[in-house]
Amino acid sequence: MRDAIREARLPALSRGRLSRAIHQLLIGGMVCAPLPLLAQDGQSQDALQQLDTITVSGSYSRSLEQAVDIKRANIGFSDSIVATDVADFPEQNLAEALQRMPGVTIERSKGLGTKVNVRGLPTEYTHVSINDLATASGSGGRDVEFDIFASEIIQQVTVQKSPTAADEEGGIAGSVNISTARPFDYPDRKLVASAEGAYNSISEETDPKFAFLASDTWGDWGALVSFAKARRSNRTDSTSGINFRPLTRFLGASGIRSSQAVDVLARDAGITVQDPSDSAETDLLVFQDKVGDRVYLNEQDKWGATASLQYRPSSNFSLSFDAMLGGYDSTEDEYDAAAYSASSRSTLERIHEYDAQTLSDYGIVVLRDVSYTATQHEILGKESISKTDYSQFGANLDWKGDSWRLDAMAGYSGARKTLDSSNLKHVAYAPSRTRWSGRSGETVPSADPGTIDMYDAPDKYLFEAYETTLEKVDDDKYAAQLNFAKSLELAFFPALHTLQFGGRYTDRTKQRRYGEAKITGPEAGSSEWVNTRTLADSPLQSISDIVPGGGYGLKGLDWMQASNDYARGAFRYPGFRTPFDDGQYYKVDETVTALYAMADLGFDIGPVPVSVNAGTRYVDTSVRSSGFHPVQYPDGSTGFTDTPVSRDGSYKDWLPSMNATAELSGDLLLRAAASKVMMRPALTDIAYKRTASWSSFRYTDGNPDLKPTYAKQWEVGLEKYLENGGLLAASYFHKKIDGVVVSSLTGVVEDVAVYNANGSLNGIYDFDVYQPVNAEGTYEVDGVELIAQLPLGALHPALQGFGINANYTMLDSSLAGESDLGVKTPMPGLADKTYNLTLYYENDRFDARVSYNHKSEYVESIGYNLYPIYRDAYGQVDFSLGYRLADNVKLSLKGINLTNEATTGYTMDSSFPTMYELSGRRISLGIRADF
C-alpha cells in the first residue's frame, strides 16, 4: 500500500489534500469509521482507487509499513496490525497477538492471555467489536473473552484511541476494532495452510494447531472461508490464597475463641484489645488467611471459522455477508493442599512473630508467624468443564456515488456458555503453624501434640462434601446501523468538505441460570459419608502421577489425593443433576438507540494543511433487569419471592468528539483530539440478584440503577513519518473519569444463622450487604505514549533488514482511597507503566524476532474492602524464527516466556506475598504454505 501512496502523489494533489484524501478512503473503506470524506476532484479520486485494498505480503516489515499507513491516514489517534503481524508472532490466542501494539497489554491467567488492557487502564474500559459488532462471549461483564478466539481467522485489528461521533461509544481506554477477511481483500486467488506443534515445559505435553484460508473472486463475486483448530494442554504450579484476614474473625466470635485470642495477643505481642467487638480496632490486626499449594492442568479445544460472500460489481458498490462461528471447550483440573487458618473452630494458640513496623503508617499490625488451635486443612479436587459456542452473522452494504456514500450494517452475535464445576472436599481439623515464607507462605506442624503433617495424613481427612455448581449463560445481541455522507463544495464555506450522519440500534439480552448442590452420601438425601469416609477410602495417587509433568515444582512437595476423573464417576450417583436456583437467576435486557452527526473540514493555516473531524453522538439506553427479589423471614433466614420481579433503568447522554491533524511538513504531523466517552456497567453488576458469602458474612446484591462510567479526555501528539515505514511518535493524554463502579456497603441484615457443612450451627451473625455503586468524585489520569518504529537499513547498508519496533506508555493517576481504612490506592486494574520492544531481522529467506512485553504492578482488588492486593510487575520474552524452504513455504520456530517468568502478587507490601505462579515455557514448531 505504501507504494500505492507514493504513486498517488500527483503534482496536482498537495500533500495536505493527499493526507486528507488518503484518510477519506481508508476511513471509509475498511479501517475505522464507516464513512469517508470524498475526494474533491476526479484526478485524486482515480489516484486513490489504488489504495482500496490492503494486501498481506507475508513480510513483517511490510506489515509494519501498512500499519503505519493506516495510522497516518486516520483522523484520530490509532494503531493497527494486519494479518502477517498477527500470524507470525508466537501467541496462544487473539489476546496475545494484540499485546505488541502501542499501549496494549494483556491480563494473564495461568500462563494464558485472557483480556486486553489499553493504555494501562482496566480491561472493562475497553470496547471491543468484530466486524463493527460488539461481540457476545458469555462472560459476566462487557469484556470480551479473547481466549475463545483463534488469531488465525483475523485479518486486521485497529485500536482506536480517540473516537469520532460515528464510533460506537468509544470506550474510556479505547476501542479494539477487529476485522475478519473478505475475498476482495486479496487481488488474486489465495490459499493458505499452516500446522504447528507446541510443547509446554511443565506439562511436557505437545499440542497441535492447524489453520487454513481459501479465497477467490470471479467477476463481480467473491467467496472466502477460513478455519483454525487448536488444542492446548498447560500446567501451572501455584501458591495462592495468602491474603490478609482481620482478627475480627476470632475476636468477634463468641466464647473461648475471642477470649483466648485476646489473651494470646497480650501475652505474645503486648497488644491490648480494648473492645473485641469493635471492627474499627480489630481490622487493624491481621493474620494470614490461608495457604494453598495448587496444581492446575488446563486442557482446551478451540476452533474458529469464518465465511464471507461478497458481491462487488464496481469499486462504488459492495454487498458482503459475513459469518463467524467457533467453539471453546476447556477442562481445568485443580488439585489443592490448603490450610485455612481462619477456620470457624480455631483461634490463636501462639504468636511466634509479629510485625508492627512495615505497615505502621496505617496502624496495621501483621501476625507473620502463628500457631493456631484448629486449622482447617483441606485436600480439594476441583474440576471445571466449560463449553462456549459463539456465532456472529452480518450483512454490510457500501454504496457510493460521485459525491455521496451510504453504508448499512445488520448483524447478530451470540454465545452459549455452560460451566459445570465440582469440588471434592476432605477436611482435617488440627493444630498447625502458618507463616509467610520467602515468596509465598507455608503451613507446618506446630508444637501441639495433636498436630499433623497436612501433606501425609490421608486417614485424618474426613469427607465433607462433593460440591457441584452448574451455570448456563445465553448472550444475544442484534444490531443495525445506517450511515450517510455527502461531499460538499460550498462557495460560502469552502472548508466544509463532508457532512455525515447516521444511527444505530442494538438490542442485547443476557440470561444466566445457576445452581449448586452438595453430595454427602451414595444417594439423594443421604449424609452417610460425612465424617465417616476418609480420604484414604478413595484410590489415591501422587500429584506427580495425576497430572503430566512430574512433581509439584515450587516447594519440592508431594501429596496424595483422588483424581477428578475418579471423583466424577464415584460420587455422582445415578440420576444426579445440579438443580438451578431461582435466587441465582437473572436476565438483563438492554436496548440502545444512537444518532450522530459530524462534519469533516479541511483548510490551510498559512502553509499548514489542517483536517478536522467534529461531531456528537446521542445515546438513549433502556435497561430491564429481572430476577427473584430477596426477602428476609422473621427467623432471620433469607429466601426469594416465588415469581420473578424486574426493575427498569435508563440513561441518556450526548457524547461530543473532535479530532484534528495539521501537516507541519510533508512528514511531520501534529494531531489533537478531545471527546466525552462512556463504558456501560457490567451486566452482572446491574443484575437483580443476591449472592451470599457464608464464610465472610456478606451478601452481594446487584444494582439495576447503576449508570455508566464517563470520561472527558483530550490528547495531543506529534508523529514523524520516515522512509520505509519508519515512525517516531509522542503524545500526551488526559482523562477525567467519573462514576467509577465500586463495591460499597449499603446495608446490614441482622441475625443470620450460618451452618456448617454437617448441619451444625456455626453461629448467628450480622451480614453486611454490598452493592456496586457509582462512586462519587473523579479519577484524573495523565499519560504519555511514545512509539519508535525504525527500519535500521536507512542508517547504514550493513543494517539492511534489521529494525526496532518499540512503544512505551506511562500513566500518572490520582489516588481515590477506595479502602475503608483510608489506604490511598490507584484505580484497581490500572498499571502506570507498560512497554513493548521488538527487535527484528529479515531477508528474502530468513526472519528473526525477539520481543519483550512489560506491565508494571497494579492493584488487583481490595481485600475485604480494607487491604489493597497488588499484582506484581510482569515481563515476558518471546521469540520467532522463520525460514522459507521455498517462495511459498515457510518453517517457523517460536517461543513464549523464554525466561519462565512467574506471576506474583502481594498485599500492601512485597514482604506479604499472596501468590507465586509458574506456567512454564512454550516452544512451537510450525510450517505454513501460501499459494
N, C-alpha and C positions, 0 to 999 in steps of 0.2 A: 504494500500500500504506500510505503514511503516513496517508491519510485513513481507511483501514480501522482502523488502530491507534487513531486518535483516537476513532472511533466506538465502538471496543471498550472504552473506558474507562468502564465502567458503575459506578454508585455502589457496588454490592456487591463490586466487584473492587478490592482495594487495589493501589497502584502496584507494590509488591514482588511480589505474586502475579501481576499483569499481566505484569511483566517475565519472570517465570519461565514463565508460560503462553505468551507470545509465543516465548520460547526453545524451549519444548517443541514448538510447532507447526512452527516454521521448521527447527529442527534435525532433527526427524523427517520433514519433508516433502521439501524439495529442496535444502537448502543445504549442510549439512556432515555431521554424524554420521547414521547411518542410522535411528536410532530416537529418538522424542521422549519427554520426560516428558508425562504426560497431565493434562488439566485436571481439577480436583478437584470441579467441580460442573457441573450442566447449563447454568447461565447462562453461565459462562465458556467452556464448550465451544461453545455456539451463537455467542457473540460471536467466537470465534477462527476460526470457519468462514470469516469474511470475509477472512482473511489467507492462504487456501490457494493463491492464485495471485499470482505476481509479474508484473505487466503492463508490457510495454515500451511507453513512451509516445511515443518519438521526441524527447524533450526531455532535454538534457544535465543540467540542474539536477534534473529529475525522477529521472533515473537515479542521480544522486548521493544523493538522498533515499532511494531504495530501498536503495542500498548501505549507507547509514548505519543504516537499519532492520535490515538483516541483521547488521551488526556489533554493534548493541546487543543483538539477540536471542541471539546466540551466547554460549555459556557461556565460551568461551575467547577468546584474542586472535586476531583475524582481520580481514581486509579483503576487500572484494568489488567487482567491477564487473559490470554487466549489459549486455545486448546493445547498447543505444543508445551506451554509452560505448565499447564495443569497435568498433562500426562507424563512428562519426563522427570519430574521431581519425585523422590521417594515419598509415599503417602499411603495411608490406610483407608482414607475416605475423603469426602469433599472438604471437610473442615481443615484437614491437614494440608490439602492442596492450596488453600487460601492463605495460610499463615505467613507467606513470604511477601504479601502485598504491603505497601506502606501503611503503617498504623494498624495492621490486623494481627491479632494474636488469638490463641485458642485456649479453651479450658480443656484440661485433660482429666480423664478418669481411668485409672488402672492402665496407664500407658496408651490410651486411645484418645485422640482429639474428638471432642463431642460438640462443643459450642464455640461460636465465633464472637470475639470482642473486637470492636473498632475503637481505636484511639484510647485504649486502656479502660473504657467505660464498661459497666456491667453488661452482660450478654443480652439481658432483656431490653436494653436500649437500642438494639439493632433491628431494623426492619428488613426482612428477607423475602424476596419474591423469585419465582421461577417462571420465566416467560410472562412477566408482568402480572402474575397472580400470587398473592401471599399464600404460601403453601401450608396445608394442614399436615401435621406429623403425628398427632396423637399424644403430644406432651400436655402437661397440665397448664402450661403457660402459652405465651405467644411466640416463644423462641422456637426455632426450627431445630429438630434433632438431626444434625448433619451426618451423624454416623450411619444413618439409614441410606444415604445416597452414595452411589458409586461415582467417583470423579470421572471415569472414562466416558460417561454419557453427556458430559458438559462441554459446550463449545466455547463459552466466554463468560467471564464474571467481571462486572464493574461495581466498584464500591463508590457510591455517590455520597460525598461528604457535605455538600451544600445543595439542598433541594431547589427545584423550581416549583411553581404552583401546580404544574401538571403531574408532579410526582405524588404518589400516594403517601400522604402524611410526612414522610421524610425520615423519621427515626431520629432520636436525640443524638445517638452516636453516628449514625449514617445508615444508608440503605445498601444492602447487598443484592444486586440485580443479576440473576443467573439466567443464561440463555442456553437452550439446547440447540443442536444443529438442525439446519434446514437444507434441502437439496441444492438450492441456488446459492448457498454459501460457498459451494465448490464450483470452479469453472468447468470441470470435466467429471467424468465418471470417477468414483472414489470407492476403494475397498481397503479397509484397514483391519488387521487382526493382530492380537497380541496374547501372549501367555506368560505366566510368571509363577515361580515358586518362592515362598518366603519362609525363612527359618527364624524362630524365636529362641533366644539364648537361655531362657529359664525353663520354658515348657519343653524345649528341644523337639518341637513339632515343626513340620514343614507344611505350609498351606498353599493351595493352588489358587490362581486367579486367571481369568481369561476374558477377553472382550473383542468385539468386532463392530465395525460400522460399514454399511454399504449405502452408496448414494449414486443416483443417476438422474439425468434430465433428458427428456426427449421432446423437442419442440417447446410448447408452452407449459408442459407438465414436468414435475419432478417428484421423486419419492426418495425417502431416506429411512433406514432402520438402523438401530444400534442396540447392542446388548452387552451387558457386563455381569459376570458372576464371580464371587469370591468367597473363600472360606478362611476364617481366621481363628486360630487357637492360641490364646495368650494367657500366660500365668503371671500373677502378681503376688509377691510376698509382702505383707504389710503388718506393722504395728499401728494401732489406732484406738480411738476412744479415750484418750488420756486427757480429758478435759478437766477444768475446774468444777468443783461442786461446792456450793456454800454449806457451811456446817449447820445451817438451818435444818438440813436433813436429819441430823442427830439431835441438835439442841432443841429443835421444835417438837420433837417426839415426846410421848408421854412416858412416865415411869423411869426405870433404870437407865434406859438409853440416853436420856437427856442428862440425868444427874451424874452418871459416870463420865460422860463427855466433858461436863463442866469441871469435874474433879481432875481428869487427866490433863486438861488444858492448864489448869492452875499448877499441877504437880510438875509437868514436864516442860512447859513453855512459859510459865509465870504469867499466864493470861487469865485475868479475872473477867468472867462474863457477868455483866450487870443484869441483863434480862434475857434469858434464853429464848423467849418468845418474840423478841424484837428483831425482825429481819434486817432492819437498818444496821444493827450491830453485827448480827451473825453472818450477813452477806459478805462482810469484810474478812471473815475467817474461812479459808478454803482448803480443800483436800483433793486428792486425786480420785476422780470419779470411777475410772475403770481402765484396765489394761487388757488389750486384746491382741493376741498373736493370730494372724489370719493368713490363709492361703486362698486365693481366688483362681479359678480356672474359668475363663470366658471363651466360649465357642460360638462363632457366628457363621451363619449362612446368609449371604446377601446377594440379591440380583436386582438389576435395573434395566429397563428397556425404554427406548423412545422410538416413535414413528412420526414421520412428517410427510404430508402430501401437500404439494404446493402448485398452484396454478398461476403462471406469470406470463401473460401474453405480450407484455411490454414492460419497460422499466417504470412505467407510470401506474401499473396495476398489479397487485399481488393478493392472492387469497390463499391462506395457509390453514391447514388442520394439523394440530399437534397433539400427540398423546405421550404420556409418560406413566409407566407402570413399574412397580417394584415390590419387593418383599424383603423383610429383615427379620430373621429368626435368630434369637440369641438364648443360649442356656448358660447361666452363670452359677457355678458351684462355689460356695464359700464354706470353709472349714475353720472353726474358731476354737481356740482355747482361751477363755476370758475369765477375768476376776473382777467382780463387781463390788468394789469397796463400799459403796453406799447401800448395801443390802438392807432390807427392811427389818432384819433381825439383829443387825450389827450395831456396834458403836466403837469408840476409840478404846484401845487397850494400852498402848504405849506410843508416845511420840519420840522417835529416835532423832529426828532433825526437823527444824522449822526455820523459816526464812522471813524475817521481819524487815529486811533491808531492800530487796530487789524492787518491790512494789510499794515502798513506803510512801511515795508521793501520793498514792491513792488510799493510804491507810490500810492496805491489804497485807495480811499475814498468811503465808502459804505453808502448810504442813507438807514437807518434802518426803519424809520417810516415816511411815506409821505402821504399827501392828494393830489389826482390827480383831474384834471378838468373834465375828461370824461372817467372814467374807462369803459372798455367793459366787462360787466357782462354777463355770459353765463350760460344757462341751456342746457346741452348736454345729449342726449340719444344715446349712441353708441352700436352697435350690430356687432359682428364679428363671422361669421359662417365659420369654417374651416373644410375641409374634406380632409384627406390624405389616399390614398390606396398605400400600398407598397408590393412588391413581390421580392423574391430572389430565384433563382434556380441554383444549382451547381452539377457538377459531379466530383468525385475525384477518382483517381487511385493510389493505393500504392502497389508496387511490389518490392520484394527484393529477392536476391539470396544469395549465400554464402559470396560474397564479394562485392556486389553492391546493389544499391537501386535506383528505378525510381519512381517518383510520378508526376502526372499531374492533372491539375485542369482546368475546363472551367465553366464559370458562367455568370449569368446575374442578375443585381439588378436594380429595377426601382421604381419610386414613381410618383404618380399623386396627385397634391395638388391644391385645389380650395379654395380661400379665398374671401368670399362675405361679405363686410362690409358696414355699413351705420352710419350716424350721423345726428340726428335731432337737429338742432341748432336754439335756440332762444336767442336773444341778447337785452340787455338794456344798453344804454349809459347814465351814470350819474356820478356825483362826488362821490368819496368814499375814504376811507383811508385804506392803505395796509401796513402791518408791519410784521416783524419776531416776533414770539411769542412762547416762550418755545421750543418745539420740532418740530415746523413747522412754518406756517405763518397764518395770518388771514386777512380778509377784513371786515371792519365795516363801518357804516355810518360816514360821515365826518361832519364838521360844516357847510358846504354849504347847504342852504335851499333846493336845488334841489336833495339832496342825497336820496338814497333808502336803505331799508333793502333787500339785494340781495336774502335772503332766503325766503322772504314773500312778493313778489310783482309780482305775475304771470301776472297781467294785464299790467305791464310795459315792459315785454319781448315780442319783436316783432319777428315773424318768419323770419329767414334769408334764410334757405335752408334745404332741406333734401338731404344730400350728400351721394353718393354711390360710392364704388370702387369695382372692380372685378379683381382678379388676378388668373391666371392659370399657373402652373409650371409643365412641364414634364421633368423628370430627369431619364436618362437611362445610364447604364454602362455595358459594356461587357468586360470580361477579360479571358485570357487563360495563363496558366503557365506550364512550363515543367522543371523538375529538375532531375539531375542525380548525384549520388555519388558513388565513387569507393574506397573500402578499399585497402590499400597498405601495403605490407611488403617488404620494400626495404633494402637490406643489407647495402647499402652505405648511406642510410638516414633513420635509424630506427625510428626517432622521427616523421616522417610524417605518419600519420595514414589514413587520408582520403583526397581526392580531391573532390570537389563538384562544379558544375557549372549548370547554367540554365538561363532561360529567361522568360520574362513576357510581354504580350501585352495587353493594355487596350484602350478602345475607349469609351469616355464619351460625351454625348450630353445633354445640359440643355437648354430648351427653356422656355421663360417667356413672357406671354401676360398680359397686364394690361390696365385698363381703368377706367375712373371716370366720374360721371355725377351729376348734381345738379337739383333737382326737386324744382321748385319755384311756381308751380300752379297745378291745378287739371288735366291738360292735357299737352301734349308736347308743348313746346314753350311758355307756359303761365307763367306770373310772378304775377298772381293775389294775391297770398298770401303774397308777400314780403311787409313788413312794414304796412300791414293791418291786418293780422291774428296775434293774440296774443297767448301766452302760455295758457291763461285762456280759449281759444276757444276749447281746447282739453280736453277730460276727464282726470282729474288729480288724482293721488294717492300719498299718503305719501310714502317716501322711505322705511319706515318700513313695508309697505304693498306690495310694488312692489317686494322686494327681501325677501327671507326667513331669519329669524333670528332676526327680530326686527329693532330698530332704529340704526342710524349711531353711532358707538361706540367710536369715537375718541374725539369729542368735545361736545357731547350732542346736536348736531344739528339735525334738520329735515327740509325737504323742499318737495315741491310738483312738480311732473312732470309726463309726459305721459310715459307709459310703452313702451318698444321696440316692444312688440307684437302688441300693438295698432298701433304704427307708421308704421310698415311694411305693415299692411293692409290698413291704411288710406292714406298714402302718395304715395305709388307705384301704380299709376293709371294703368288701364288695358292696356296691351301691352308694358309696360315699360320694358326696359332692359338696362343694363350698357354696352355701346359700348367699344370695345377695341381701344386703341390709338396707332397708328403706332409708334409714337415717344417714347413710353414706351416699345416697343418690343425689345427683344434681344434673340440671340441664340449663344451659345458657344459650339464649337466642339473641343475636345481635344483628341489627341492620344499620347500614351506613349509607347515607346519600351525600355525595360530594359534588360540588360545582366549582369550576375555576375559570379564571380569565387572566391572560397575561399578554404582554407585548414585548417584541424584540425591536431594539433600536440600534442604529449604527451611525456614528458621526465621527468627525475628526476634531480633536482639540489641538490646534496648531498642526504639527506634523504627526501627531499620535492618533492612530485609528482606535476608536473605542466601541465596544459592543456591550449592550446592556439588555438583560432579561429581567422583567419585573412583573409581578402579578400577585394574586391572592387566591386562596382556596377556602371555600366554605364547607364545613363538615358538620353534619347533623347525625347524631348517633342515638339509637334507642336500644335498650337492653332489657330483657326479661330473664330473671334468674329464678328457677323453680327448684323446689326440694321439699323436704319434710321438716316442718318447723320444730325445733327442740322445745320441750316443756319440762318443768320440774314438778315432781309429785310431792305430796305432803311429807313423805318419809325421807325426803332429801335425794331420792334417786332421780334419774333423768330418763326421758324417752322421747318419742316423736309422735306427732299427730298422725292419724290414720290416713289422711288424704293429703295429696300434695298441695303446697301453698307456693305462691310466687310473689315476687316484688319487681316493680318496674323502675328503671332508671333511664336518664337521658342527659345528654350534654351537647352543646353546640359551640362552635368557635370559628373564628377567621384565622387563617394561617398565611400571613403575607411572606413573600420572599423576594429577594433581589440578588442577581449575580451580574458581575461586570468584568470585562477584561479590557486592558489597554496595551497595545503593542508599542512598547517604548523603543524597540528597534526590531529588526527583522527576526531576531532570535531571542528577544527578551520580552517576557510577558508579565504584566502586573495584573493580578487577579484579586477580586474582592467579592464578598458575599455577606448577606445578612438575612435572617429568617426567624420565624417562630415555628417550632415543630412540637410534636407530641408523640408519646407512646401510651397506648391503652393499658389498663391494668390487666394482669394475668387472669385468665378465666377461672382458675382455681381460687383466686382471691375474691372474686365477686360472686362465687357460687354460694347458694343458700344452703349451708350445711354446718354441722358442728362435729368436730372430732375431739376425742379425749386422749390425753396422755396420763395414764393412771400413775405411773412412777414419778411424774413431775407435778402431779396435782394441778393439771391445767386443762382447760377447754380452749379450743381454737375455732372461732366462727368465721364464716365468710362475710363479706360486706358488699352487698349489691349497690350501695350508694357511693362506691369508690369513683373518683374522677381520674382522668389521665394525668400523667406526669408531663409537664410542659418545659420547654427550654426556649429562651431567647438567646440567639447566638449570632456571632459575626466572625469573619475571618478575612485576613489579608495576606497575600503572599507574592513572591517573585519566582519566576520559572525561567531558567536559561536553557534553551534547546541547542544541543551540539550536533555535530555531524554524526552520521551512522547510528542514530538512535540515542545519543547521549543526552543526559538531562541532569541539571542541578536545580533544586527547588527548595524553598524555605517558606514556611507560612506560620502565622501566629493566629490562634483562635481563642475565643472566649465564649463560655456557655454559662447562663444563669438558669439553674434548674429549679423548678417549683413543683410542689405536690408530690415529692418522692414518697413512694409507698413503703411504710414501715409497719412492723408489728407492735401494737400498743395495748396496754392493759386498759380494758374498757368496762370491767365489771367483776363481781365476785359471786360465786354460787356457794352458799354456806352448807356445812354439814353433809358432805357427800361421803357415802360409805364406799370404801375401797377394799376389795377382796383379793386374797392370794389365789394362785392357780388351783390350789386344792380345795377352795371354797371357804377357807377360814377368813375371818375378818382381820384385815390389816389395820384398819383404823378409820376414824371419822375425820375428814379434812375439809377445809375451805378451798375451793377450786378457783383459781384466777381465770378470768375469761380474756383472751387476747384476740384481737381482730386486726387485719390490715387496715390502715388508715392513711390518708394523705397528710403527711407531716407538715406542720407549719414551718415557715422560714424557707430559705433557699440555700442551695449549694452553688458556690462560684467555682468554676473550673476554667483555668487558663492553660493553654498548651502551645508547644512549639513542635512543628513537624519538619524534618529535614530529609531530603531524598538526594541520592547521588547514584546515577546510573552512567557508568563510564566505560565505553569500549576503549581499551588502552592502546590499540594499534595506532591511533592518531598521534600518540606521544613519541613512538619510535617503531620502526619497522619490525624490530625483534619482538615486540609485544603484540604483533598481529594475532588476533584470535583470543587474547586474554581480555577479561573485563571484570568490573565490580558492579554489583547491584546492592545498594545499602539504603536503609532508612532508619530513622530514629524519631520517636515521639516521646515528649516529656510533658507531664501534667503537673499543675500546682492547684490543689483543690482546697476549699475551705473545710474546716472541721465542723461536724454537725452535732457531736455529743449525743449519739443515739443511746449510749449505755445509760441504764438507770442509775449507775454510780457516778455519772458525770464524766466518765472517761472520754476524752476527745478522740474521735476516730474519723478517718476519711470515709467517703461513701463506700459501703460494702460492695466489693467487686471491682473497685477502681484501682488500677495499677499505675503508678506515677511515671514509670519508665518502661518503654518497650522498644526493642530494636531488632532488626534483621540484617544479616550480612551474608552475601553470596559472592564467592569468587568462582569464576568460570574460565574455561578454555575450550575452544572448539576449532576444528578444521573440517575438511571435507569428509574425513573418515572417523575422527575421534572427538569425543567431547567429555569434559570432566567438570563437575561442580561440587563444591562443598559449601554448606550453609550452616549458619549459627543463628538461632532464634532465642530471644531473651525476653522474659516478662518479670518485672520486679514484684516484690511482695505486695500483698493486698489483704484487706480484711475480708475473710470469707463469710463470717457470721458473728453474731453477738450471743455468746453462750448465756442462757437464762436471762437475756436482755441486760446482762451485767458485765461480762468479760469478753472483750474483743478477741476473736480467734483468727490468726493470720495464716495465710498460705505463703510459704517462703518463695523467694525469687527462684525462677527456674530457667535454665538454659540448656539447649539441646543441639547437638551437632549431627547433621545428616549429610550424606554424600550420594553422588550419582556418577557412574562411568558408563559411557556408551561407545560402541564400535560398530561401524557399518560394514557388515560382511559383504553387502552389495548395495547398489544405489537405493534399493527399496527394502532392504532387510537390515535390522539393527539389533544388536545384542547389548543388553544393559545389565549392570550390577549396581544395586542400590543398598544403602544402609541407613537405618533410623536409630537415633540415640546411640551413637557410637561409643560415647563415654559412659554409658549405663547410668545416667543421672537418676537420682532418687527424687521423688515428690515428697516434700516435708512441710510441716506446719508447726505452729506454737501458739500458746495462749499468752498474750501480752508481752512476754519476754522470751527470748530464744532459749533460756535455761529451763523453760517449761514446755518441752515438745509435746505435740498432740498426735503426730503420725510420722511414719517413715515407710515409704512405699517404693518398691523396686519392681519394674515391669520388664527389664531386660532390653537387649538389643534385638533388632530385626534386620536380617540380611536377605535380600531377594535377588534372584537371577531371572531375567526375562528376555523374550525375543519379540520383535514387532516387525510385521511386514506391511508395507504400504504400496498399493497398486493404483 
